[in-house]
Amino acid sequence: MLSIVIPIYNEEKLIAELVKRTHAALTTFTSNFEIIVVDDGSEDDSLKHLHASPVQSPEKSSPYLEILATKRPTQPD
């Protein structure tokens, strides 16, 4: 299996196209892959856009897209 890991931060305007293009490129040479997107505490709607992504496997039971989210620690005043 080929795993592609993409770190993001505040990428709501670009993330849908990035996932779409990455998926399209990978399907040209393999069907055994996953796209792992790691959101590093985005303060915009990046996660919302990722969760709405239509990129799924043909069976719909096992998505090609894995989403991991972290929270940024708050800074003391």
Residue, then its C-alpha position, 0 to 999 in steps of 0.5 A: m500500500l502506498s501512503i501519501v501524507i499531506p500536512i495542512y494548516n488553514e488550507e480551506k481554499l485549496i484542500a478540495e482541489l489538492v485531494k482531488r488531484t492527488h487522488a486522480a494522480l494516484t489512481t493512474f498507477t495503483s488502486n492500493f493507496e491511502i491519502i492521509v491529511v494531517d490538519d495541524g490545528s487550522e483555524d479556518d474551515s479546512l476540516k469541514h471541507l475535508h470531511a465533505s470530500p467525495v473521495q472514497s473507495p469503490e466499495k464506499s466502506s473503506p475511504y482512501l482518505e484518512i483525516l487526522a486533526t491536532k489542536r494547537p496549544t493555547q499561548p499563555d497570556 
